[in-house]
Amino acid sequence: MLSARNQFTGKIVSLKTGSVMSEVVIDIGGGHQIVSLISASSPKRLKLKKGGKAVAVIKATEVIVSTDEQ
């Protein structure tokens, strides 16, 4: 059990691993996807694979979004 209340179960639709970071895209249904950047070693340690089940756990105090428009 985790203290983070924002947990979204879904299916991994994309997994791209670079030299330092990996990008994981999780389809959580309803046309929504969550994208996470994790360390390059984490997919292997967590046994992540495309089509596999994963839970996106979100614990944050703020999200900042910006554009170049004034």
Summary of the structure (lengths in Angstrom):
residues: 70
radius of gyration: 13.6
end to end distance: 43.1
largest distance: 43.6
contacts: 140
relative contact order: 0.30
helix: 7%
strand: 50%
